[in-house]
Amino acid sequence: MESADCETGHAGDDAGVAVQKAIELTGSGSSIEDAISEALDRAGLTLQGIARFEVERVAGEVDGSRVTYQVELRVWFTLLERVHG
């Protein structure tokens, strides 16, 4: 995973300010939807607060009659606040 940029926005009317970070991911699957789901599912194992994504690029590999799609995504997640004692 490669780090990208951060942006600041409001998480909700009463929630105050939230900070989001974007990372770039690549997923693969037998369809574009499967490739996106694979990338998001894997990211969800270690990231909390995934908020949105954008498909940056779609490509594919052909092996005989088999096609595998590859997608590059930019995924935004909300950084969690940590209270230090």
Secondary structure, DSSP 8 states (H G I E B T S, - for coil): -EEEEEEEEEEETTTEEEEEEEEEEEEEESSHHHHHHHHHHHHHTT---EEEEEEEEEEEEEETTEEEEEEEEEEEEE-------
